């Protein structure tokens, strides 16, 4: 069963969900669209493992307060407040898609406390020109446009994209929980996340002591596979797990499908 809670850190409300009651703890940082609320179908595989899964809502997502951060690493103390509340000393970390930057940041800050770090179809360090140059098409255009867009303009952009997407509901108009949480506060979380993604994350990758596992599809249409290769080079001993054939061409919806496969692959290790 899910346990949805919150903690107060520096006067700010941070919401989070806890799933399963196993001996090993795993903190997952959700993607650009996501939250601490899982569907029952997603909870069952977690509860079948020797695992306690913690998912933290970033600013503007779920029931977390809206507040400004200057860089990705600013969120680490908020995530640590959750660990302290739960009495967790050692754990594993995972970051899916846009949540990868937060997982990298936490791993760098917590050093020996982190055993394994899983990066699932992770967005790379796009603030670096040599990484951004690997992108093309609409994704590249958006990243290049973001510096000239205000937070409000990005909120308008994401509100238009999400509310115009048929995925917002399924069967009898039931809104998908994590999608509802992503669009709260007029997509503040999504807009803020995107702005932070293109700034220096404030991470010293040399401080990471965890074993790093990257899971990425060569057919990922949103995050170039070459970028995953570059990220694997940042920490000695990192393991790049290829999702599918190396010569697979990018195709629509592969990014989200690869995240799902990556989560299943990760859970199989517990």
C-alpha positions as CSV (number, residue, x, y, z in Angstrom):
1,X,0.0,0.0,0.0
2,X,1.1,3.6,-0.7
3,X,2.0,5.9,2.1
4,X,1.9,9.6,1.1
5,X,3.5,12.0,3.5
6,X,5.3,15.3,3.7
7,X,8.2,16.9,5.6
8,X,8.9,20.6,6.3
9,X,12.4,21.7,5.3
10,X,13.4,25.4,5.8
11,X,9.8,26.2,6.2
12,X,8.8,24.6,2.9
13,X,6.5,21.6,2.4
14,X,8.0,18.7,0.5
15,X,5.6,15.8,-0.3
16,X,6.8,12.2,-0.9
17,X,5.5,8.7,-1.3
18,X,6.7,5.4,0.2
19,X,6.0,2.1,-1.4
20,X,6.9,-1.4,-0.1
21,X,8.5,-2.3,3.2
22,X,11.6,-4.2,2.2
23,X,15.0,-4.0,3.7
24,X,16.7,-2.1,0.9
25,X,15.8,1.6,0.3
26,X,15.7,3.2,-3.1
27,X,14.9,6.9,-3.7
28,X,13.6,7.6,-7.2
29,X,13.6,11.0,-8.8
30,X,10.7,11.2,-11.2
31,X,10.8,12.7,-14.7
32,X,9.5,16.0,-16.2
33,X,6.0,14.5,-16.1
34,X,5.6,12.5,-12.9
35,X,5.1,12.6,-9.1
36,X,5.2,10.6,-5.9
37,X,1.8,9.1,-6.7
38,X,1.9,5.7,-8.5
39,X,-0.9,3.7,-10.0
40,X,-1.8,0.4,-8.4
41,X,-0.3,-1.4,-11.4
42,X,3.0,0.3,-10.7
43,X,2.9,-0.4,-7.0
44,X,2.5,-4.1,-7.2
45,X,6.0,-4.8,-8.8
46,X,7.6,-2.8,-6.0
47,X,5.8,-4.6,-3.2
48,X,6.9,-7.9,-4.7
49,X,10.5,-7.0,-4.1
50,X,12.6,-6.7,-0.9
51,X,12.4,-2.9,-1.4
52,X,11.2,0.3,0.1
53,X,10.8,2.9,-2.7
54,X,10.7,6.6,-1.9
55,X,9.6,9.2,-4.5
56,X,10.0,12.9,-3.6
57,X,7.9,15.6,-5.3
58,X,10.1,18.5,-6.5
59,X,8.9,22.2,-6.1
60,X,5.5,22.7,-7.7
61,X,4.8,18.9,-8.2
62,X,2.1,17.1,-6.1
63,X,1.7,18.7,-2.7
64,X,5.2,20.2,-2.6
65,X,5.3,24.0,-2.3
66,X,6.3,26.2,-5.3
67,X,9.7,27.8,-4.7
68,X,12.6,29.0,-6.8
69,X,15.9,27.2,-6.9
70,X,19.1,28.4,-8.5
71,X,20.4,25.0,-9.5
72,X,19.6,21.3,-9.4
73,X,21.8,20.6,-6.4
74,X,19.7,23.0,-4.3
75,X,17.1,20.3,-3.9
76,X,19.5,17.8,-2.2
77,X,18.8,19.2,1.3
78,X,15.1,18.7,0.7
79,X,15.6,15.1,-0.3
80,X,17.9,14.6,2.7
81,X,15.2,15.9,5.0
82,X,13.0,13.0,3.7
83,X,15.7,10.5,4.5
84,X,16.1,11.9,8.0
85,X,12.4,11.7,8.5
86,X,12.4,8.0,7.5
87,X,15.6,7.2,9.4
88,X,17.5,6.0,6.3
89,X,21.3,6.0,6.4
90,X,22.3,4.0,3.3
91,X,20.3,3.7,0.1
92,X,20.3,3.4,-3.7
93,X,19.3,6.2,-6.0
94,X,17.5,6.3,-9.4
95,X,16.7,9.1,-11.8
96,X,14.3,8.7,-14.7
97,X,14.6,11.1,-17.7
98,X,14.7,14.7,-16.3
99,X,15.0,13.3,-12.8
100,X,18.4,12.0,-13.6
101,X,20.1,15.3,-12.8
102,X,18.7,15.2,-9.2
103,X,19.9,11.6,-8.8
104,X,23.4,12.6,-9.9
105,X,23.3,15.6,-7.5
106,X,22.3,13.5,-4.5
107,X,24.9,10.8,-5.3
108,X,27.6,13.4,-5.4
109,X,26.5,15.0,-2.1
110,X,25.9,11.8,-0.2
111,X,29.1,9.9,-1.3
112,X,29.5,6.6,0.6
113,X,25.8,6.6,1.7
114,X,24.8,5.6,-1.8
115,X,25.4,2.0,-3.0
116,X,24.0,2.0,-6.5
117,X,22.9,4.8,-8.8
118,X,20.5,4.0,-11.7
119,X,20.1,6.5,-14.5
120,X,17.1,5.5,-16.7
121,X,16.9,7.3,-20.1
122,X,18.4,10.2,-18.2
123,X,18.6,13.7,-19.5
124,X,22.3,14.6,-19.7
125,X,24.3,17.8,-18.9
126,X,22.6,19.8,-21.6
127,X,24.1,23.0,-20.2
128,X,27.4,21.8,-21.8
129,X,27.7,22.8,-25.5
130,X,29.4,19.5,-26.4
131,X,26.3,17.7,-25.0
132,X,23.7,20.0,-26.4
133,X,25.3,19.7,-29.9
134,X,24.3,16.0,-29.9
135,X,20.6,17.1,-30.0
136,X,18.7,18.0,-33.1
137,X,15.2,19.0,-34.3
138,X,12.5,20.3,-32.0
139,X,14.3,19.2,-28.8
140,X,17.4,21.3,-29.7
141,X,15.2,24.2,-30.7
142,X,13.4,24.1,-27.3
143,X,16.6,24.0,-25.3
144,X,18.0,26.9,-27.3
145,X,14.9,28.9,-26.8
146,X,14.6,28.4,-23.0
147,X,17.2,31.0,-21.9
148,X,15.0,33.7,-23.5
149,X,11.7,32.5,-22.0
150,X,10.3,33.6,-18.7
151,X,9.0,31.1,-16.2
152,X,5.5,32.2,-17.0
153,X,6.0,31.6,-20.7
154,X,7.3,28.1,-20.1
155,X,4.3,27.5,-17.9
156,X,2.0,28.6,-20.7
157,X,3.9,26.3,-23.1
158,X,3.7,23.2,-20.9
159,X,0.0,23.9,-20.0
160,X,-0.8,24.0,-23.7
161,X,1.1,20.8,-24.5
162,X,-0.3,18.7,-21.6
163,X,-3.9,19.9,-21.7
164,X,-4.0,19.3,-25.4
165,X,-2.6,15.7,-25.1
166,X,-5.0,12.8,-25.1
167,X,-2.8,11.0,-22.5
168,X,-4.2,13.4,-19.8
169,X,-7.1,11.0,-19.2
170,X,-8.1,7.4,-19.8
171,X,-11.4,5.6,-19.4
172,X,-14.4,7.7,-18.2
173,X,-12.2,10.8,-17.9
174,X,-10.1,9.5,-15.0
175,X,-7.0,11.8,-14.7
176,X,-3.8,9.9,-14.4
177,X,-2.5,10.7,-10.8
178,X,1.1,11.6,-11.7
179,X,-0.1,13.7,-14.7
180,X,-2.5,15.6,-12.5
181,X,0.4,16.3,-10.0
182,X,2.7,17.5,-12.8
183,X,0.2,20.1,-14.0
184,X,-0.6,21.5,-10.6
185,X,0.2,25.2,-10.1
186,X,-0.1,25.8,-13.8
187,X,2.9,23.5,-14.6
188,X,5.2,25.4,-12.3
189,X,7.3,22.2,-11.6
190,X,7.7,21.4,-15.3
191,X,8.7,25.0,-16.2
192,X,11.1,25.4,-13.3
193,X,12.7,22.0,-14.0
194,X,13.3,22.9,-17.6
195,X,15.0,26.2,-16.7
196,X,17.3,24.5,-14.2
197,X,18.2,21.7,-16.6
198,X,20.1,24.2,-18.9
199,X,22.0,25.8,-16.0
200,X,25.1,24.3,-14.4
201,X,23.8,21.6,-12.0
202,X,26.2,22.4,-9.2
203,X,27.6,18.9,-9.2
204,X,31.1,17.6,-8.7
205,X,30.9,14.2,-10.4
206,X,34.2,13.2,-8.9
207,X,32.5,12.9,-5.5
208,X,30.3,10.1,-6.6
209,X,31.2,6.8,-4.9
210,X,28.2,4.7,-6.0
211,X,28.2,2.1,-8.7
212,X,26.6,3.8,-11.7
213,X,24.2,1.9,-14.0
214,X,22.9,3.7,-17.0
215,X,20.0,2.2,-19.0
216,X,19.4,3.8,-22.4
217,X,17.9,2.9,-25.7
218,X,19.7,3.7,-29.0
219,X,16.3,4.4,-30.4
220,X,15.5,7.1,-27.8
221,X,14.0,10.0,-29.8
222,X,14.3,12.5,-27.0
223,X,17.7,11.9,-25.4
224,X,20.5,11.0,-27.9
225,X,22.2,7.7,-27.1
226,X,25.6,9.4,-27.7
227,X,24.8,11.6,-24.7
228,X,24.3,8.5,-22.5
229,X,27.8,7.4,-23.6
230,X,29.2,10.7,-22.6
231,X,27.5,10.6,-19.2
232,X,28.9,7.1,-18.6
233,X,32.4,8.5,-18.9
234,X,32.0,10.9,-16.0
235,X,32.3,8.3,-13.3
236,X,35.0,5.6,-13.6
237,X,33.5,2.1,-13.6
238,X,30.0,3.2,-14.8
239,X,28.1,0.6,-16.6
240,X,26.0,1.5,-19.7
241,X,23.3,-1.1,-20.2
242,X,22.0,-0.9,-23.8
243,X,18.2,-1.2,-24.1
244,X,17.8,-3.0,-27.5
245,X,20.1,-3.1,-30.5
246,X,22.8,-0.6,-31.0
247,X,21.8,0.2,-34.6
248,X,18.2,0.9,-33.6
249,X,16.9,4.1,-35.2
250,X,15.1,6.7,-33.1
251,X,11.4,6.3,-33.1
252,X,8.3,8.0,-31.5
253,X,7.5,7.2,-27.9
254,X,10.7,5.2,-27.4
255,X,11.8,7.5,-24.6
256,X,8.8,6.7,-22.4
257,X,8.8,3.0,-23.3
258,X,12.5,2.8,-22.5
259,X,11.9,4.3,-19.0
260,X,9.3,1.7,-18.3
261,X,11.7,-1.1,-19.4
262,X,14.4,0.5,-17.4
263,X,12.3,0.6,-14.2
264,X,11.4,-3.1,-14.7
265,X,15.1,-3.9,-15.2
266,X,16.1,-2.0,-12.1
267,X,13.4,-3.7,-9.9
268,X,14.5,-7.1,-11.1
269,X,17.8,-6.5,-9.3
270,X,16.1,-6.4,-5.9
